[in-house]
């Protein structure tokens, strides 16, 4: 093995550690959502609460994504925060 390969190999654990949180969140989300989806499809009694919680979670994360991309959620026209001059409303 050459020195460059050894150096890159020694950096690998640090790079992998940065990916553990998103991967664990994805696995946890799948582990929770699939059984709840099956439960909601088979039980009318559970369907309402499961869909209500799913709706709240999607709304919360959708709002975060809008703010992340610079959209002002209070603007009726969906203008970007910095583009108010180009909006229909002054």
C-alpha positions as a LaTeX table, in Angstrom:
\begin{tabular}{lrrr}
\hline
Residue & $x$ (\AA) & $y$ (\AA) & $z$ (\AA) \\
\hline
Unk1 & 0.00 & 0.00 & 0.00 \\
Unk2 & 1.26 & 3.44 & $-0.80$ \\
Unk3 & 1.21 & 6.36 & 1.64 \\
Unk4 & $-1.64$ & 8.20 & $-0.09$ \\
Unk5 & $-3.92$ & 5.16 & 0.19 \\
Unk6 & $-3.06$ & 4.71 & 3.90 \\
Unk7 & $-3.76$ & 8.36 & 4.57 \\
Unk8 & $-7.15$ & 8.18 & 2.83 \\
Unk9 & $-7.97$ & 4.93 & 4.63 \\
Unk10 & $-7.24$ & 6.58 & 7.98 \\
Unk11 & $-9.73$ & 9.38 & 7.11 \\
Unk12 & $-12.52$ & 6.91 & 6.27 \\
Unk13 & $-13.96$ & 6.55 & 9.83 \\
Unk14 & $-14.41$ & 10.33 & 10.10 \\
Unk15 & $-16.22$ & 10.49 & 6.77 \\
Unk16 & $-18.45$ & 7.54 & 7.61 \\
Unk17 & $-19.35$ & 9.02 & 11.01 \\
Unk18 & $-20.83$ & 12.04 & 9.25 \\
Unk19 & $-23.22$ & 9.77 & 7.35 \\
Unk20 & $-24.43$ & 7.71 & 10.31 \\
Unk21 & $-26.99$ & 10.26 & 11.51 \\
Unk22 & $-28.86$ & 10.62 & 8.18 \\
Unk23 & $-28.72$ & 6.88 & 7.56 \\
Unk24 & $-30.02$ & 6.10 & 11.06 \\
Unk25 & $-32.82$ & 8.66 & 10.64 \\
Unk26 & $-33.80$ & 7.04 & 7.35 \\
Unk27 & $-33.80$ & 3.55 & 8.84 \\
Unk28 & $-35.81$ & 4.72 & 11.86 \\
Unk29 & $-38.32$ & 6.49 & 9.61 \\
Unk30 & $-38.82$ & 3.37 & 7.52 \\
Unk31 & $-39.08$ & 1.15 & 10.62 \\
Unk32 & $-41.85$ & 3.39 & 12.00 \\
Unk33 & $-43.74$ & 4.32 & 8.84 \\
Unk34 & $-44.18$ & 0.90 & 7.22 \\
Unk35 & $-45.87$ & $-0.76$ & 10.22 \\
Unk36 & $-48.03$ & 2.34 & 10.79 \\
Unk37 & $-49.03$ & 2.33 & 7.12 \\
Unk38 & $-50.00$ & $-1.32$ & 7.31 \\
Unk39 & $-51.95$ & $-0.65$ & 10.52 \\
Unk40 & $-53.77$ & 2.30 & 8.93 \\
Unk41 & $-54.68$ & 0.27 & 5.86 \\
Unk42 & $-56.17$ & $-2.55$ & 7.94 \\
Unk43 & $-57.85$ & $-0.62$ & 10.76 \\
Unk44 & $-60.36$ & 2.15 & 10.20 \\
Unk45 & $-60.07$ & 3.11 & 13.87 \\
Unk46 & $-56.30$ & 3.73 & 13.59 \\
Unk47 & $-56.46$ & 5.33 & 10.14 \\
Unk48 & $-57.52$ & 8.81 & 11.30 \\
Unk49 & $-54.89$ & 9.30 & 14.03 \\
Unk50 & $-52.08$ & 7.81 & 11.93 \\
Unk51 & $-52.89$ & 10.06 & 8.96 \\
Unk52 & $-53.23$ & 13.11 & 11.22 \\
Unk53 & $-49.77$ & 12.57 & 12.70 \\
Unk54 & $-48.30$ & 11.91 & 9.26 \\
Unk55 & $-49.87$ & 15.13 & 7.98 \\
Unk56 & $-48.39$ & 17.15 & 10.83 \\
Unk57 & $-44.93$ & 15.67 & 10.32 \\
Unk58 & $-45.02$ & 16.38 & 6.57 \\
Unk59 & $-46.21$ & 19.96 & 7.12 \\
Unk60 & $-43.48$ & 20.65 & 9.66 \\
Unk61 & $-40.70$ & 19.34 & 7.43 \\
Unk62 & $-42.17$ & 20.97 & 4.32 \\
Unk63 & $-42.04$ & 24.33 & 6.08 \\
Unk64 & $-38.43$ & 23.75 & 7.02 \\
Unk65 & $-37.55$ & 22.96 & 3.41 \\
Unk66 & $-39.29$ & 26.12 & 2.19 \\
Unk67 & $-37.35$ & 28.26 & 4.65 \\
Unk68 & $-34.13$ & 26.45 & 3.75 \\
Unk69 & $-34.62$ & 27.42 & 0.11 \\
Unk70 & $-35.41$ & 31.04 & 1.01 \\
Unk71 & $-39.17$ & 31.08 & 0.57 \\
Unk72 & $-41.16$ & 33.41 & 2.79 \\
Unk73 & $-44.11$ & 31.43 & 4.12 \\
Unk74 & $-46.09$ & 34.60 & 4.92 \\
Unk75 & $-46.03$ & 35.82 & 1.30 \\
Unk76 & $-49.18$ & 34.78 & $-0.56$ \\
Unk77 & $-47.43$ & 34.77 & $-3.92$ \\
Unk78 & $-44.56$ & 32.47 & $-2.92$ \\
Unk79 & $-41.90$ & 35.06 & $-3.70$ \\
Unk80 & $-38.43$ & 34.45 & $-2.40$ \\
Unk81 & $-37.50$ & 36.58 & 0.60 \\
Unk82 & $-34.95$ & 38.61 & $-1.34$ \\
Unk83 & $-37.20$ & 39.05 & $-4.39$ \\
Unk84 & $-39.95$ & 41.22 & $-2.92$ \\
Unk85 & $-39.38$ & 43.86 & $-5.62$ \\
Unk86 & $-40.32$ & 41.28 & $-8.26$ \\
Unk87 & $-43.46$ & 40.17 & $-6.44$ \\
Unk88 & $-46.95$ & 41.33 & $-7.48$ \\
Unk89 & $-47.43$ & 42.86 & $-4.02$ \\
Unk90 & $-45.43$ & 45.95 & $-3.02$ \\
\hline
\end{tabular}
